């Protein structure tokens, strides 16, 4: 089983990569910008018995994404699972948010998923199978002050995923949007709340693996997860 995870160097992406690594015959391609962090995740995946391919890549660089996808295809072939997880968050009220800052949020959280998906989709269609995951956010379904760029991007990601679902369901490709609430990742560093107020990233990762392990006759189109005590 071949799995590609973007944003795999920490947080939810790392947890997803390591969760898939526990499955039989797993081969996990790890995609993010920081090589040394990817190497650490790769070691954790190998410790679970999986093969791991470290793929340093800036997913906002179209040429770099194309090269990454070619490397995965040349090394292992078409993936069984593609997890579009790369993302970034910057807080800024409307009167402080610049046009460039807005575009950056769209590029990292939305456009990158489009570019990565386009690179792998022909191989998935040719294989007649595959599962594409998009990591959204509760910001995909509601608004948060100071989050114009992030909310716009995550709302757009949910819409894009729905289109991918409609265009690929006859090809044997499943599509799932994961919509997590506050998860204990580096994004929340410095926040004055206890760790147990957040979801652990391992829970989000397990939900992704569980969605993948459903029969080919079933697809979990959208999955909303929230801390038991509610949104932060």
N, CA and C atoms as a LAMMPS dump frame, in Angstrom:
ITEM: TIMESTEP
0
ITEM: NUMBER OF ATOMS
696
ITEM: BOX BOUNDS ff ff ff
-5.0000000000000000e+02 5.0000000000000000e+02
-5.0000000000000000e+02 5.0000000000000000e+02
-5.0000000000000000e+02 5.0000000000000000e+02
ITEM: ATOMS id mol type element x y z
1 1 1 N 0.845 -1.194 0
2 1 2 C 0 0 0
3 1 3 C 0.879 1.242 0
4 2 1 N 0.629 2.118 -0.956
5 2 2 C 1.429 3.336 -1.126
6 2 3 C 0.615 4.534 -0.644
7 3 1 N 1.212 5.312 0.253
8 3 2 C 0.531 6.467 0.847
9 3 3 C 1.407 7.703 0.659
10 4 1 N 0.822 8.785 0.2
11 4 2 C 1.51 10.071 0.077
12 4 3 C 0.852 11.044 1.041
13 5 1 N 1.652 11.663 1.896
14 5 2 C 1.127 12.615 2.875
15 5 3 C 1.875 13.928 2.746
16 6 1 N 1.176 15.011 2.43
17 6 2 C 1.799 16.327 2.435
18 6 3 C 1.652 16.935 3.829
19 7 1 N 2.541 17.867 4.156
20 7 2 C 2.531 18.419 5.508
21 7 3 C 2.826 17.347 6.54
22 8 1 N 3.755 16.438 6.188
23 8 2 C 3.986 15.241 7.004
24 8 3 C 5.028 15.427 8.092
25 9 1 N 5.589 16.621 8.235
26 9 2 C 6.728 16.789 9.154
27 9 3 C 6.329 16.993 10.606
28 10 1 N 5.052 17.27 10.883
29 10 2 C 4.618 17.462 12.263
30 10 3 C 3.1 17.415 12.33
31 11 1 N 2.588 17.461 13.542
32 11 2 C 1.153 17.599 13.764
33 11 3 C 0.311 16.488 13.164
34 12 1 N -0.815 16.872 12.579
35 12 2 C -1.767 15.906 12.034
36 12 3 C -1.13 15.094 10.908
37 13 1 N -0.343 15.738 10.049
38 13 2 C 0.292 15.02 8.95
39 13 3 C 1.231 13.937 9.439
40 14 1 N 2.033 14.261 10.43
41 14 2 C 2.932 13.272 11.019
42 14 3 C 2.134 12.109 11.596
43 15 1 N 1.086 12.416 12.337
44 15 2 C 0.272 11.369 12.959
45 15 3 C -0.373 10.473 11.899
46 16 1 N -0.843 11.069 10.807
47 16 2 C -1.454 10.283 9.737
48 16 3 C -0.418 9.359 9.096
49 17 1 N 0.766 9.897 8.808
50 17 2 C 1.817 9.075 8.207
51 17 3 C 2.169 7.901 9.107
52 18 1 N 2.328 8.16 10.387
53 18 2 C 2.72 7.113 11.317
54 18 3 C 1.595 6.102 11.533
55 19 1 N 0.341 6.546 11.434
56 19 2 C -0.779 5.614 11.558
57 19 3 C -0.841 4.665 10.367
58 20 1 N -0.661 5.192 9.158
59 20 2 C -0.659 4.326 7.978
60 20 3 C 0.542 3.387 7.982
61 21 1 N 1.633 3.834 8.59
62 21 2 C 2.84 3.006 8.642
63 21 3 C 2.62 1.711 9.405
64 22 1 N 1.6 1.654 10.247
65 22 2 C 1.339 0.438 11.021
66 22 3 C 0.604 -0.614 10.213
67 23 1 N 0.095 -0.261 9.023
68 23 2 C -0.656 -1.217 8.217
69 23 3 C 0.3 -2.131 7.453
70 24 1 N -0.14 -3.324 7.092
71 24 2 C 0.739 -4.264 6.392
72 24 3 C 1.243 -3.709 5.057
73 25 1 N 2.514 -3.934 4.769
74 25 2 C 3.129 -3.581 3.485
75 25 3 C 3.016 -2.093 3.146
76 26 1 N 3.013 -1.25 4.18
77 26 2 C 2.875 0.188 3.948
78 26 3 C 4.169 0.783 3.396
79 27 1 N 3.995 1.665 2.421
80 27 2 C 5.079 2.482 1.881
81 27 3 C 4.589 3.928 1.915
82 28 1 N 5.269 4.751 2.675
83 28 2 C 4.763 6.095 2.967
84 28 3 C 5.725 7.142 2.417
85 29 1 N 5.226 7.985 1.508
86 29 2 C 5.998 9.11 0.983
87 29 3 C 5.675 10.338 1.819
88 30 1 N 6.696 10.916 2.406
89 30 2 C 6.547 12.027 3.346
90 30 3 C 6.939 13.327 2.659
91 31 1 N 6.009 14.262 2.593
92 31 2 C 6.203 15.502 1.835
93 31 3 C 6.068 16.702 2.765
94 32 1 N 7.082 17.547 2.788
95 32 2 C 7.064 18.811 3.522
96 32 3 C 8.347 19.543 3.155
97 33 1 N 8.525 20.736 3.705
98 33 2 C 9.695 21.539 3.334
99 33 3 C 10.949 21.185 4.118
100 34 1 N 10.821 20.71 5.35
101 34 2 C 11.966 20.604 6.246
102 34 3 C 12.491 19.171 6.297
103 35 1 N 13.661 18.962 5.702
104 35 2 C 14.188 17.61 5.532
105 35 3 C 14.437 16.906 6.858
106 36 1 N 15.066 17.59 7.826
107 36 2 C 15.423 16.892 9.053
108 36 3 C 14.19 16.457 9.842
109 37 1 N 13.12 17.233 9.755
110 37 2 C 11.887 16.818 10.426
111 37 3 C 11.275 15.606 9.721
112 38 1 N 11.325 15.598 8.398
113 38 2 C 10.823 14.447 7.647
114 38 3 C 11.627 13.192 7.961
115 39 1 N 12.933 13.352 8.108
116 39 2 C 13.785 12.193 8.422
117 39 3 C 13.371 11.573 9.756
118 40 1 N 13.02 12.401 10.726
119 40 2 C 12.584 11.884 12.024
120 40 3 C 11.272 11.115 11.893
121 41 1 N 10.342 11.645 11.096
122 41 2 C 9.074 10.947 10.868
123 41 3 C 9.329 9.642 10.118
124 42 1 N 10.233 9.684 9.142
125 42 2 C 10.571 8.481 8.386
126 42 3 C 11.089 7.381 9.293
127 43 1 N 11.924 7.741 10.238
128 43 2 C 12.446 6.747 11.179
129 43 3 C 11.323 6.143 12.005
130 44 1 N 10.382 6.967 12.422
131 44 2 C 9.241 6.455 13.186
132 44 3 C 8.402 5.501 12.334
133 45 1 N 8.226 5.825 11.059
134 45 2 C 7.467 4.949 10.156
135 45 3 C 8.192 3.628 9.945
136 46 1 N 9.497 3.708 9.766
137 46 2 C 10.284 2.476 9.57
138 46 3 C 10.26 1.602 10.813
139 47 1 N 10.208 2.224 11.97
140 47 2 C 10.138 1.464 13.217
141 47 3 C 8.846 0.66 13.309
142 48 1 N 7.821 1.1 12.579
143 48 2 C 6.556 0.37 12.534
144 48 3 C 6.553 -0.706 11.45
145 49 1 N 7.641 -0.796 10.691
146 49 2 C 7.744 -1.813 9.659
147 49 3 C 7.473 -1.334 8.255
148 50 1 N 7.219 -0.037 8.102
149 50 2 C 6.908 0.514 6.789
150 50 3 C 8.176 0.96 6.067
151 51 1 N 8.087 1.055 4.745
152 51 2 C 9.088 1.771 3.969
153 51 3 C 8.725 3.252 3.993
154 52 1 N 9.719 4.109 3.961
155 52 2 C 9.459 5.554 3.992
156 52 3 C 10.337 6.251 2.976
157 53 1 N 9.734 7.159 2.225
158 53 2 C 10.437 7.95 1.219
159 53 3 C 10.343 9.41 1.617
160 54 1 N 11.486 10.03 1.89
161 54 2 C 11.52 11.437 2.29
162 54 3 C 11.537 12.307 1.039
163 55 1 N 10.548 13.184 0.925
164 55 2 C 10.378 14.017 -0.274
165 55 3 C 10.296 15.487 0.129
166 56 1 N 11.427 16.146 0.346
167 56 2 C 11.376 17.58 0.65
168 56 3 C 10.747 18.337 -0.519
169 57 1 N 9.76 19.157 -0.221
170 57 2 C 9.025 19.826 -1.301
171 57 3 C 8.214 20.975 -0.725
172 58 1 N 8.277 22.121 -1.39
173 58 2 C 7.398 23.248 -1.095
174 58 3 C 6.172 23.097 -1.984
175 59 1 N 5.035 22.777 -1.385
176 59 2 C 3.85 22.478 -2.189
177 59 3 C 3.254 23.704 -2.864
178 60 1 N 3.783 24.905 -2.566
179 60 2 C 3.345 26.103 -3.301
180 60 3 C 4.196 26.333 -4.544
181 61 1 N 5.168 25.462 -4.788
182 61 2 C 6.037 25.529 -5.963
183 61 3 C 5.592 24.439 -6.933
184 62 1 N 4.924 24.825 -8.021
185 62 2 C 4.342 23.855 -8.939
186 62 3 C 5.384 22.897 -9.516
187 63 1 N 6.549 23.412 -9.867
188 63 2 C 7.596 22.565 -10.429
189 63 3 C 8.105 21.563 -9.405
190 64 1 N 8.233 21.999 -8.161
191 64 2 C 8.68 21.094 -7.102
192 64 3 C 7.654 19.991 -6.866
193 65 1 N 6.373 20.33 -6.931
194 65 2 C 5.323 19.32 -6.767
195 65 3 C 5.385 18.3 -7.897
196 66 1 N 5.567 18.783 -9.122
197 66 2 C 5.665 17.867 -10.265
198 66 3 C 6.843 16.916 -10.102
199 67 1 N 7.978 17.441 -9.644
200 67 2 C 9.163 16.598 -9.439
201 67 3 C 8.924 15.584 -8.33
202 68 1 N 8.245 16.004 -7.266
203 68 2 C 7.933 15.094 -6.167
204 68 3 C 7.038 13.97 -6.633
205 69 1 N 5.992 14.302 -7.376
206 69 2 C 5.065 13.282 -7.861
207 69 3 C 5.771 12.305 -8.802
208 70 1 N 6.646 12.824 -9.647
209 70 2 C 7.397 11.953 -10.558
210 70 3 C 8.284 10.989 -9.772
211 71 1 N 8.893 11.48 -8.708
212 71 2 C 9.75 10.624 -7.89
213 71 3 C 8.948 9.5 -7.249
214 72 1 N 7.775 9.836 -6.715
215 72 2 C 6.929 8.804 -6.103
216 72 3 C 6.518 7.768 -7.138
217 73 1 N 6.071 8.238 -8.295
218 73 2 C 5.644 7.319 -9.352
219 73 3 C 6.795 6.43 -9.809
220 74 1 N 7.975 7.019 -9.989
221 74 2 C 9.121 6.242 -10.458
222 74 3 C 9.595 5.236 -9.414
223 75 1 N 9.448 5.579 -8.145
224 75 2 C 9.919 4.707 -7.067
225 75 3 C 8.942 3.581 -6.77
226 76 1 N 7.657 3.911 -6.677
227 76 2 C 6.67 2.934 -6.223
228 76 3 C 5.475 2.761 -7.143
229 77 1 N 5.157 3.746 -7.961
230 77 2 C 3.955 3.688 -8.785
231 77 3 C 2.838 4.546 -8.226
232 78 1 N 1.616 4.269 -8.668
233 78 2 C 0.459 5.081 -8.27
234 78 3 C 0.123 4.862 -6.803
235 79 1 N -0.112 5.915 -6.044
236 79 2 C -0.478 5.741 -4.635
237 79 3 C -1.868 5.146 -4.475
238 80 1 N -2.051 4.472 -3.363
239 80 2 C -3.388 4.029 -2.972
240 80 3 C -4.096 5.115 -2.162
241 81 1 N -3.307 5.924 -1.468
242 81 2 C -3.853 6.987 -0.617
243 81 3 C -3.056 8.263 -0.851
244 82 1 N -3.77 9.367 -1.05
245 82 2 C -3.159 10.695 -1.132
246 82 3 C -3.8 11.562 -0.068
247 83 1 N -2.974 12.081 0.845
248 83 2 C -3.48 12.927 1.926
249 83 3 C -2.982 14.356 1.703
250 84 1 N -3.882 15.229 1.286
251 84 2 C -3.565 16.646 1.108
252 84 3 C -3.719 17.333 2.459
253 85 1 N -2.618 17.389 3.184
254 85 2 C -2.661 17.893 4.554
255 85 3 C -1.876 19.184 4.763
256 86 1 N -1.043 19.564 3.8
257 86 2 C -0.211 20.76 3.966
258 86 3 C -1.089 21.983 4.223
259 87 1 N -0.659 22.812 5.169
260 87 2 C -1.438 24 5.481
261 87 3 C -0.678 24.913 6.424
262 88 1 N -1.193 26.106 6.575
263 88 2 C -0.592 27.084 7.484
264 88 3 C -1.68 28.041 7.939
265 89 1 N -1.468 28.627 9.107
266 89 2 C -2.448 29.538 9.687
267 89 3 C -1.751 30.807 10.158
268 90 1 N -2.312 31.947 9.791
269 90 2 C -1.813 33.238 10.276
270 90 3 C -3.004 34.076 10.723
271 91 1 N -3.006 34.485 11.978
272 91 2 C -4.086 35.316 12.495
273 91 3 C -3.886 36.755 12.04
274 92 1 N -4.956 37.361 11.516
275 92 2 C -4.894 38.776 11.134
276 92 3 C -6.309 39.31 10.944
277 93 1 N -6.714 40.331 11.719
278 93 2 C -7.999 40.985 11.469
279 93 3 C -8.012 41.614 10.078
280 94 1 N -9.188 41.873 9.57
281 94 2 C -9.323 42.383 8.205
282 94 3 C -8.523 43.652 7.966
283 95 1 N -8.499 44.55 8.948
284 95 2 C -7.807 45.815 8.721
285 95 3 C -6.288 45.672 8.826
286 96 1 N -5.801 44.475 9.177
287 96 2 C -4.362 44.219 9.211
288 96 3 C -3.924 43.225 8.143
289 97 1 N -4.851 42.496 7.578
290 97 2 C -4.53 41.474 6.588
291 97 3 C -4.193 42.123 5.256
292 98 1 N -3.023 41.836 4.73
293 98 2 C -2.627 42.378 3.431
294 98 3 C -3.094 41.452 2.311
295 99 1 N -3.113 41.99 1.1
296 99 2 C -3.483 41.161 -0.056
297 99 3 C -2.502 40.009 -0.221
298 100 1 N -1.215 40.289 -0.016
299 100 2 C -0.223 39.223 -0.125
300 100 3 C -0.431 38.168 0.956
301 101 1 N -0.768 38.607 2.168
302 101 2 C -1.031 37.662 3.236
303 101 3 C -2.237 36.784 2.948
304 102 1 N -3.263 37.384 2.357
305 102 2 C -4.447 36.627 1.964
306 102 3 C -4.084 35.593 0.903
307 103 1 N -3.328 36.035 -0.115
308 103 2 C -2.919 35.119 -1.185
309 103 3 C -2.065 33.981 -0.647
310 104 1 N -1.212 34.268 0.312
311 104 2 C -0.37 33.222 0.897
312 104 3 C -1.225 32.134 1.54
313 105 1 N -2.265 32.535 2.257
314 105 2 C -3.147 31.554 2.893
315 105 3 C -3.86 30.69 1.844
316 106 1 N -4.296 31.306 0.771
317 106 2 C -4.95 30.56 -0.31
318 106 3 C -3.966 29.598 -0.961
319 107 1 N -2.747 30.067 -1.21
320 107 2 C -1.744 29.229 -1.88
321 107 3 C -1.416 27.985 -1.06
322 108 1 N -1.15 28.182 0.233
323 108 2 C -0.71 27.062 1.072
324 108 3 C -1.852 26.102 1.363
325 109 1 N -3.016 26.621 1.691
326 109 2 C -4.111 25.782 2.172
327 109 3 C -5.035 25.26 1.083
328 110 1 N -5.05 25.9 -0.06
329 110 2 C -6.011 25.524 -1.106
330 110 3 C -5.341 25.196 -2.434
331 111 1 N -4.605 26.151 -2.993
332 111 2 C -4.027 25.926 -4.315
333 111 3 C -3.072 24.744 -4.322
334 112 1 N -2.322 24.563 -3.249
335 112 2 C -1.39 23.434 -3.192
336 112 3 C -2.128 22.106 -3.319
337 113 1 N -3.302 21.989 -2.697
338 113 2 C -4.072 20.749 -2.787
339 113 3 C -4.544 20.494 -4.211
340 114 1 N -4.9 21.562 -4.909
341 114 2 C -5.282 21.439 -6.314
342 114 3 C -4.109 20.93 -7.147
343 115 1 N -2.939 21.525 -6.958
344 115 2 C -1.768 21.158 -7.755
345 115 3 C -1.327 19.724 -7.451
346 116 1 N -1.267 19.365 -6.176
347 116 2 C -0.865 18.01 -5.798
348 116 3 C -1.861 16.984 -6.343
349 117 1 N -3.143 17.263 -6.209
350 117 2 C -4.162 16.335 -6.698
351 117 3 C -4.049 16.148 -8.203
352 118 1 N -3.867 17.221 -8.939
353 118 2 C -3.728 17.105 -10.389
354 118 3 C -2.545 16.23 -10.782
355 119 1 N -1.464 16.295 -10.033
356 119 2 C -0.286 15.504 -10.363
357 119 3 C -0.534 14.004 -10.19
358 120 1 N -1.318 13.622 -9.2
359 120 2 C -1.516 12.2 -8.919
360 120 3 C -2.789 11.619 -9.53
361 121 1 N -3.738 12.467 -9.87
362 121 2 C -5.048 11.976 -10.297
363 121 3 C -5.011 11.084 -11.542
364 122 1 N -4.237 11.406 -12.576
365 122 2 C -4.231 10.509 -13.749
366 122 3 C -3.836 9.075 -13.404
367 123 1 N -2.858 8.911 -12.529
368 123 2 C -2.424 7.566 -12.14
369 123 3 C -3.502 6.855 -11.324
370 124 1 N -4.195 7.587 -10.455
371 124 2 C -5.272 6.991 -9.676
372 124 3 C -6.402 6.537 -10.596
373 125 1 N -6.745 7.363 -11.553
374 125 2 C -7.809 7.001 -12.494
375 125 3 C -7.404 5.798 -13.332
376 126 1 N -6.17 5.789 -13.792
377 126 2 C -5.699 4.668 -14.597
378 126 3 C -5.722 3.368 -13.8
379 127 1 N -5.426 3.465 -12.508
380 127 2 C -5.435 2.28 -11.654
381 127 3 C -6.852 1.845 -11.288
382 128 1 N -7.797 2.76 -11.426
383 128 2 C -9.182 2.433 -11.096
384 128 3 C -9.449 2.304 -9.618
385 129 1 N -8.603 2.973 -8.81
386 129 2 C -8.783 2.917 -7.36
387 129 3 C -7.958 4.023 -6.718
388 130 1 N -8.17 4.19 -5.428
389 130 2 C -7.429 5.2 -4.682
390 130 3 C -8.345 5.959 -3.741
391 131 1 N -7.737 6.611 -2.765
392 131 2 C -8.498 7.388 -1.793
393 131 3 C -7.767 8.698 -1.561
394 132 1 N -8.443 9.802 -1.847
395 132 2 C -7.876 11.135 -1.652
396 132 3 C -8.504 11.75 -0.406
397 133 1 N -7.648 12.181 0.507
398 133 2 C -8.102 12.879 1.706
399 133 3 C -7.688 14.346 1.617
400 134 1 N -8.571 15.21 2.074
401 134 2 C -8.279 16.634 2.208
402 134 3 C -8.453 17.007 3.675
403 135 1 N -7.419 17.588 4.272
404 135 2 C -7.53 18.033 5.657
405 135 3 C -8.094 19.444 5.682
406 136 1 N -9.375 19.533 5.991
407 136 2 C -10.002 20.829 6.155
408 136 3 C -9.861 21.296 7.6
409 137 1 N -10.907 21.91 8.106
410 137 2 C -10.905 22.473 9.453
411 137 3 C -12.343 22.847 9.776
412 138 1 N -12.639 23.038 11.075
413 138 2 C -13.939 23.62 11.383
414 138 3 C -14.073 24.996 10.737
415 139 1 N -12.937 25.605 10.353
416 139 2 C -12.976 26.85 9.585
417 139 3 C -13.455 26.617 8.158
418 140 1 N -13.663 25.346 7.765
419 140 2 C -14.289 25.029 6.481
420 140 3 C -15.802 25.171 6.526
421 141 1 N -16.36 25.218 7.74
422 141 2 C -17.823 25.2 7.859
423 141 3 C -18.374 26.336 8.705
424 142 1 N -17.484 27.145 9.298
425 142 2 C -17.955 28.312 10.041
426 142 3 C -16.875 29.391 10.024
427 143 1 N -17.253 30.588 10.429
428 143 2 C -16.346 31.735 10.359
429 143 3 C -15.737 32.033 11.713
430 144 1 N -14.501 32.52 11.687
431 144 2 C -13.79 32.925 12.895
432 144 3 C -13.178 34.306 12.668
433 145 1 N -13.427 35.273 13.537
434 145 2 C -12.819 36.6 13.379
435 145 3 C -11.294 36.495 13.341
436 146 1 N -10.698 37.33 12.511
437 146 2 C -9.244 37.329 12.378
438 146 3 C -8.708 36.208 11.533
439 147 1 N -9.597 35.498 10.837
440 147 2 C -9.208 34.333 10.05
441 147 3 C -9.715 34.402 8.619
442 148 1 N -9.781 35.598 8.042
443 148 2 C -10.377 35.735 6.711
444 148 3 C -9.667 34.862 5.679
445 149 1 N -8.336 34.928 5.646
446 149 2 C -7.601 34.144 4.661
447 149 3 C -7.742 32.655 4.899
448 150 1 N -7.612 32.234 6.144
449 150 2 C -7.676 30.813 6.483
450 150 3 C -9.077 30.259 6.235
451 151 1 N -10.098 30.99 6.68
452 151 2 C -11.471 30.525 6.472
453 151 3 C -11.817 30.453 4.986
454 152 1 N -11.407 31.464 4.229
455 152 2 C -11.672 31.442 2.794
456 152 3 C -11.006 30.236 2.144
457 153 1 N -9.763 29.965 2.538
458 153 2 C -9.026 28.84 1.961
459 153 3 C -9.666 27.51 2.347
460 154 1 N -10.024 27.354 3.612
461 154 2 C -10.568 26.076 4.063
462 154 3 C -12.003 25.86 3.567
463 155 1 N -12.785 26.938 3.444
464 155 2 C -14.085 26.796 2.787
465 155 3 C -13.879 26.363 1.334
466 156 1 N -12.913 26.982 0.673
467 156 2 C -12.626 26.626 -0.713
468 156 3 C -12.149 25.192 -0.854
469 157 1 N -11.35 24.731 0.11
470 157 2 C -10.856 23.355 0.058
471 157 3 C -12.009 22.36 0.139
472 158 1 N -12.962 22.641 0.996
473 158 2 C -14.125 21.758 1.094
474 158 3 C -14.888 21.729 -0.229
475 159 1 N -15.068 22.896 -0.841
476 159 2 C -15.75 22.952 -2.129
477 159 3 C -14.986 22.221 -3.214
478 160 1 N -13.66 22.398 -3.243
479 160 2 C -12.832 21.701 -4.225
480 160 3 C -12.931 20.186 -4.035
481 161 1 N -12.854 19.733 -2.795
482 161 2 C -12.951 18.3 -2.527
483 161 3 C -14.279 17.728 -3.013
484 162 1 N -15.342 18.492 -2.873
485 162 2 C -16.645 18.025 -3.339
486 162 3 C -16.67 17.871 -4.857
487 163 1 N -15.996 18.77 -5.552
488 163 2 C -15.907 18.649 -7.006
489 163 3 C -15.082 17.419 -7.395
490 164 1 N -13.957 17.218 -6.71
491 164 2 C -13.136 16.032 -6.982
492 164 3 C -13.957 14.769 -6.774
493 165 1 N -14.731 14.747 -5.716
494 165 2 C -15.599 13.599 -5.456
495 165 3 C -16.548 13.349 -6.627
496 166 1 N -17.202 14.392 -7.099
497 166 2 C -18.173 14.227 -8.177
498 166 3 C -17.511 13.788 -9.491
499 167 1 N -16.301 14.276 -9.735
500 167 2 C -15.638 13.978 -11.003
501 167 3 C -14.902 12.639 -11.016
502 168 1 N -14.754 12.012 -9.854
503 168 2 C -13.958 10.783 -9.806
504 168 3 C -14.718 9.559 -9.311
505 169 1 N -15.96 9.719 -8.908
506 169 2 C -16.656 8.581 -8.296
507 169 3 C -16.88 7.44 -9.285
508 170 1 N -16.942 7.752 -10.587
509 170 2 C -17.087 6.685 -11.579
510 170 3 C -15.752 6.024 -11.903
511 171 1 N -14.664 6.572 -11.385
512 171 2 C -13.325 6.039 -11.654
513 171 3 C -12.816 5.123 -10.542
514 172 1 N -13.621 4.904 -9.52
515 172 2 C -13.193 4.056 -8.425
516 172 3 C -12.377 4.778 -7.372
517 173 1 N -12.313 6.109 -7.455
518 173 2 C -11.546 6.909 -6.5
519 173 3 C -12.49 7.428 -5.423
520 174 1 N -12.108 7.246 -4.165
521 174 2 C -12.894 7.77 -3.05
522 174 3 C -12.288 9.094 -2.578
523 175 1 N -13.127 9.968 -2.076
524 175 2 C -12.69 11.297 -1.628
525 175 3 C -13.318 11.595 -0.271
526 176 1 N -12.472 11.984 0.684
527 176 2 C -12.931 12.31 2.027
528 176 3 C -12.34 13.644 2.469
529 177 1 N -13.186 14.52 2.991
530 177 2 C -12.709 15.744 3.63
531 177 3 C -12.783 15.561 5.14
532 178 1 N -11.649 15.703 5.793
533 178 2 C -11.57 15.597 7.246
534 178 3 C -11.646 17.012 7.817
535 179 1 N -12.558 17.227 8.753
536 179 2 C -12.836 18.568 9.27
537 179 3 C -12.608 18.553 10.782
538 180 1 N -11.352 18.697 11.214
539 180 2 C -11.065 18.646 12.65
540 180 3 C -11.192 20.006 13.329
541 181 1 N -11.617 19.966 14.562
542 181 2 C -11.552 21.139 15.419
543 181 3 C -10.17 21.239 16.037
544 182 1 N -10.069 21.926 17.161
545 182 2 C -8.776 22.207 17.773
546 182 3 C -8.034 20.919 18.127
547 183 1 N -6.867 20.765 17.519
548 183 2 C -6.037 19.581 17.694
549 183 3 C -4.694 20.023 18.252
550 184 1 N -4.155 19.251 19.176
551 184 2 C -2.93 19.669 19.858
552 184 3 C -1.728 19.496 18.946
553 185 1 N -1.396 20.557 18.218
554 185 2 C -0.292 20.584 17.267
555 185 3 C 0.495 21.877 17.491
556 186 1 N 1.648 22.041 16.806
557 186 2 C 2.424 23.277 16.967
558 186 3 C 1.659 24.56 16.643
559 187 1 N 0.57 24.457 15.88
560 187 2 C -0.241 25.641 15.583
561 187 3 C -0.7 26.347 16.851
562 188 1 N -0.908 25.569 17.921
563 188 2 C -1.459 26.12 19.155
564 188 3 C -0.389 26.428 20.194
565 189 1 N 0.861 26.411 19.805
566 189 2 C 1.934 26.725 20.764
567 189 3 C 1.734 28.115 21.358
568 190 1 N 1.877 28.209 22.667
569 190 2 C 1.741 29.488 23.35
570 190 3 C 0.346 29.783 23.857
571 191 1 N -0.638 28.943 23.475
572 191 2 C -2.001 29.182 23.926
573 191 3 C -2.12 28.794 25.397
574 192 1 N -2.871 29.569 26.163
575 192 2 C -2.984 29.345 27.603
576 192 3 C -4.155 28.419 27.907
577 193 1 N -4.052 27.173 27.434
578 193 2 C -5.06 26.164 27.691
579 193 3 C -4.36 24.827 27.916
580 194 1 N -4.93 23.955 28.716
581 194 2 C -4.293 22.655 28.958
582 194 3 C -4.375 21.757 27.727
583 195 1 N -3.429 20.846 27.613
584 195 2 C -3.384 19.939 26.468
585 195 3 C -4.67 19.127 26.334
586 196 1 N -5.271 18.768 27.469
587 196 2 C -6.45 17.908 27.385
588 196 3 C -7.704 18.653 26.936
589 197 1 N -7.572 19.948 26.665
590 197 2 C -8.693 20.703 26.068
591 197 3 C -8.743 20.504 24.552
592 198 1 N -7.699 19.898 24.003
593 198 2 C -7.582 19.691 22.563
594 198 3 C -7.699 18.205 22.22
595 199 1 N -8.025 17.93 20.95
596 199 2 C -7.959 16.56 20.463
597 199 3 C -6.505 16.178 20.22
598 200 1 N -6.128 14.937 20.477
599 200 2 C -4.797 14.496 20.09
600 200 3 C -4.757 14.238 18.584
601 201 1 N -3.66 14.579 17.921
602 201 2 C -3.581 14.331 16.472
603 201 3 C -3.726 12.863 16.119
604 202 1 N -3.371 11.987 17.056
605 202 2 C -3.507 10.55 16.794
606 202 3 C -4.97 10.147 16.591
607 203 1 N -5.891 10.853 17.233
608 203 2 C -7.312 10.544 17.03
609 203 3 C -7.751 10.922 15.615
610 204 1 N -7.292 12.071 15.146
611 204 2 C -7.61 12.476 13.774
612 204 3 C -7.023 11.459 12.795
613 205 1 N -5.778 11.07 13.038
614 205 2 C -5.114 10.106 12.161
615 205 3 C -5.864 8.781 12.13
616 206 1 N -6.3 8.321 13.294
617 206 2 C -7.019 7.049 13.333
618 206 3 C -8.312 7.117 12.543
619 207 1 N -8.983 8.28 12.59
620 207 2 C -10.229 8.419 11.83
621 207 3 C -9.967 8.343 10.327
622 208 1 N -8.816 8.851 9.889
623 208 2 C -8.451 8.774 8.475
624 208 3 C -8.212 7.32 8.074
625 209 1 N -7.444 6.601 8.869
626 209 2 C -7.186 5.191 8.572
627 209 3 C -8.494 4.394 8.577
628 210 1 N -9.363 4.67 9.535
629 210 2 C -10.641 3.96 9.599
630 210 3 C -11.485 4.234 8.361
631 211 1 N -11.488 5.485 7.884
632 211 2 C -12.24 5.821 6.674
633 211 3 C -11.673 5.077 5.468
634 212 1 N -10.359 4.975 5.407
635 212 2 C -9.722 4.254 4.306
636 212 3 C -10.077 2.773 4.333
637 213 1 N -10.22 2.208 5.513
638 213 2 C -10.413 0.761 5.629
639 213 3 C -11.855 0.324 5.419
640 214 1 N -12.762 1.246 5.166
641 214 2 C -14.108 0.856 4.756
642 214 3 C -14.031 0.113 3.424
643 215 1 N -15.053 -0.652 3.117
644 215 2 C -15.058 -1.372 1.849
645 215 3 C -15.095 -0.394 0.679
646 216 1 N -14.712 -0.863 -0.492
647 216 2 C -14.731 -0.02 -1.687
648 216 3 C -16.144 0.394 -2.079
649 217 1 N -17.131 -0.2 -1.472
650 217 2 C -18.529 0.133 -1.766
651 217 3 C -19.006 1.346 -0.976
652 218 1 N -18.162 1.849 -0.074
653 218 2 C -18.582 2.926 0.829
654 218 3 C -17.512 4.003 0.888
655 219 1 N -17.947 5.266 0.902
656 219 2 C -17.021 6.372 1.103
657 219 3 C -17.576 7.301 2.181
658 220 1 N -16.74 7.661 3.105
659 220 2 C -17.087 8.673 4.113
660 220 3 C -16.706 10.025 3.517
661 221 1 N -17.683 10.751 3.01
662 221 2 C -17.387 11.964 2.245
663 221 3 C -16.848 13.086 3.121
664 222 1 N -17.424 13.289 4.293
665 222 2 C -16.971 14.343 5.196
666 222 3 C -16.997 13.834 6.627
667 223 1 N -15.979 14.209 7.363
668 223 2 C -15.81 13.718 8.724
669 223 3 C -15.48 14.901 9.627
670 224 1 N -16.391 15.246 10.542
671 224 2 C -16.195 16.36 11.469
672 224 3 C -15.804 15.815 12.834
673 225 1 N -14.693 16.322 13.355
674 225 2 C -14.227 15.934 14.685
675 225 3 C -14.045 17.191 15.526
676 226 1 N -14.493 17.146 16.772
677 226 2 C -14.342 18.276 17.669
678 226 3 C -13.91 17.789 19.044
679 227 1 N -13.211 18.645 19.797
680 227 2 C -12.934 18.297 21.191
681 227 3 C -14.248 18.023 21.931
682 228 1 N -14.209 17.107 22.875
683 228 2 C -15.413 16.757 23.619
684 228 3 C -16.066 17.984 24.264
685 229 1 N -15.237 18.927 24.731
686 229 2 C -15.768 20.125 25.393
687 229 3 C -16.192 21.206 24.403
688 230 1 N -16.05 20.944 23.12
689 230 2 C -16.455 21.917 22.11
690 230 3 C -15.282 22.706 21.558
691 231 1 N -15.579 23.619 20.65
692 231 2 C -14.542 24.401 19.99
693 231 3 C -13.79 25.288 20.979
694 232 1 N -12.542 25.521 20.66
695 232 2 C -11.716 26.429 21.46
696 232 3 C -11.903 27.843 20.951
